[in-house]
Amino acid sequence: MEIDYKNKKVKTLCSDIRQARAKLGHREATELFSLINLIESAKNLNFAKLINIHPGIVVGRMQYDKHIPYSSFNNLKETYRIEI
């Protein structure tokens, strides 16, 4: 799923949290970015399903290759705790 922005101004607003907070306010900007994150997560989930691997592996690899920041899409990764 691709996000098609109406114009460059909207794209900037949707990709820069500081500008979004300045124009929309903290609450609305946070909601906007969580929805954009949801759309991007869906794209990663579809790709993972297509190649039949866990979405966390796709996300981890994209983070490692610096395609996305390490703070993005961590909700798709599973966390394990090993106790000795």
C-alpha positions in Angstrom: 0.0 0.0 0.0 1.5 3.3 -1.1 0.7 6.7 0.4 -0.1 9.2 -2.3 0.2 12.7 -1.0 -1.9 15.6 -2.5 1.1 17.9 -2.7 4.6 18.5 -1.4 3.3 20.6 1.6 1.1 17.7 2.8 3.9 15.2 2.3 6.2 17.4 4.4 3.6 17.8 7.1 3.1 14.0 7.2 6.8 13.2 7.3 8.1 15.9 9.8 6.7 15.5 13.3 8.0 18.9 14.4 6.1 20.7 11.6 3.0 18.6 12.2 3.0 19.5 15.9 3.5 23.2 15.1 0.6 23.3 12.6 -1.8 20.7 14.1 -0.9 20.5 17.7 0.7 17.7 19.7 -2.4 15.4 19.9 -3.4 15.6 16.3 0.2 15.2 15.0 0.6 12.1 17.2 -2.6 10.6 15.8 -1.6 11.4 12.3 1.8 9.8 12.7 0.3 6.7 14.3 -2.1 6.3 11.3 0.8 6.7 8.8 2.8 4.2 10.8 -0.2 1.8 10.6 -0.3 2.1 6.8 3.4 1.6 6.5 3.1 -1.5 8.8 0.5 -2.9 6.5 2.9 -2.6 3.6 5.6 -4.5 5.5 3.1 -7.1 6.6 2.0 -7.7 3.0 5.6 -8.1 1.9 6.3 -10.5 4.7 3.3 -12.6 3.8 4.2 -12.6 0.2 7.7 -14.1 0.9 6.3 -16.2 3.8 8.5 -14.9 6.7 7.7 -13.2 10.0 7.1 -9.4 9.7 9.7 -8.8 12.4 12.4 -10.2 10.3 11.5 -7.8 7.4 11.4 -4.9 9.9 14.7 -5.9 11.5 16.4 -6.2 8.2 15.1 -2.8 7.0 16.3 -1.3 10.3 19.7 -2.9 9.9 20.1 -1.7 6.3 19.0 1.8 7.5 15.9 2.0 5.3 13.9 2.8 8.4 14.9 4.1 11.8 15.4 1.7 14.7 12.4 3.3 16.4 10.0 2.4 13.7 7.7 -0.6 13.5 9.0 -2.4 16.6 5.5 -3.5 17.3 5.9 -6.0 14.5 8.9 -7.7 16.2 8.5 -10.3 18.8 10.5 -9.9 22.0 11.9 -12.8 23.9 13.2 -12.9 27.5 15.8 -15.5 28.4 16.2 -16.3 32.0 19.2 -18.3 33.2 
